[in-house]
Amino acid sequence: MQQRKKIEIKKKESQRSYLEDMQPPVIATKEVPVRKSFLISQALEAKIRAYIYQKRTQGDIYYNQTHLVRDALTTFLNEHVTNG
């Protein structure tokens, strides 16, 4: 029996599947945020809101509670933690 010759069919750009263009996922090297909950007083919450409002009116329109907590904890830990 004679073997058939395989014919390669080239796809047009419009016939290509989007899956053919996908790359394997790249592992992110940046830190992944973790959700934490904690209780604060109403007075402290009011100060936080006022500070965030002040930052936004000064031009930093994307400043939010996440930035405030991250900045405060980073500053505190840099000053008070010696290892790690």
Summary of the structure (lengths in Angstrom):
residues: 84
radius of gyration: 27.3
end to end distance: 72.9
largest distance: 89.2
contacts: 94
relative contact order: 0.06
helix: 46%
strand: 0%
